[in-house]
């Protein structure tokens, strides 16, 4: 087992926990404003933020957008079956458990040492129905029964890049297999100018799902900087109006593209298959400063 190292405020407050994990050097950095809140970084790249005292409080913009979709994918308060591909600090699973009690959730996280670190330092509520599997995301997805999930969330990064085998139409076909009729899919994507990866991911999703939307910062959509975008998909009409209102009202307002505007944004990009899949692009230097 990898040894962790602590540094920071000591008796004055929580200390930063640093530990090598399978994916690099993990850091759990305490939040200066909230005593039980932490940011997880891997090799310096921010992965997730979690507040153990208030798991329904989402700080990162992309996590807020995923949370909005989790709120709207089914009537409020109804328990969900959720598959999380990528674990991080288990932020979205904690959010769903807090906002939709009695939900049943599966987290699939390849990095077993990261899972051990998060379980030890940021333990899950023992009453939450959350199962964690340490295996590859696509392999874990293949074990989920047909028509089981109300929601599948993909937030997988190897360092700061989405692995190639999680970008293809074949992968998304398996996502649709495990979704119930009317269920929703959400993916955290990262790209920068010229946005070729993001456009290809929209085109790929369009071969599997009839309804799509994209939520992101306007500067990212305009190709002015590298950043996150959340792709949403379903076999039924998406709650675009309410999503648009919520995303626009966030502390860092975003924009939702849908329908013709999303088609125009995609610009004729070609879908990705297993045969030609590539990882998402390397973030430029300074992206996380």
Secondary structure as UniProt FT lines:
FT   STRAND          4..8
FT   HELIX           10..12
FT   STRAND          15..21
FT   TURN            22..23
FT   STRAND          24..30
FT   TURN            35..36
FT   STRAND          37..42
FT   TURN            43..44
FT   STRAND          45..51
FT   TURN            52..53
FT   TURN            55..56
FT   HELIX           61..72
FT   TURN            76..77
FT   STRAND          81..85
FT   TURN            88..89
FT   HELIX           91..99
FT   TURN            101..102
FT   STRAND          104..108
FT   HELIX           112..121
FT   TURN            126..127
FT   STRAND          129..133
FT   HELIX           137..142
FT   TURN            146..147
FT   STRAND          149..154
FT   TURN            159..160
FT   HELIX           164..166
FT   HELIX           169..178
FT   STRAND          179..191
FT   TURN            193..194
FT   HELIX           196..206
FT   TURN            207..208
FT   STRAND          211..216
FT   HELIX           218..221
FT   TURN            222..223
FT   STRAND          227..234
FT   HELIX           240..248
FT   STRAND          255..258
FT   HELIX           260..266
FT   TURN            267..268
FT   TURN            274..276
FT   TURN            285..288
//
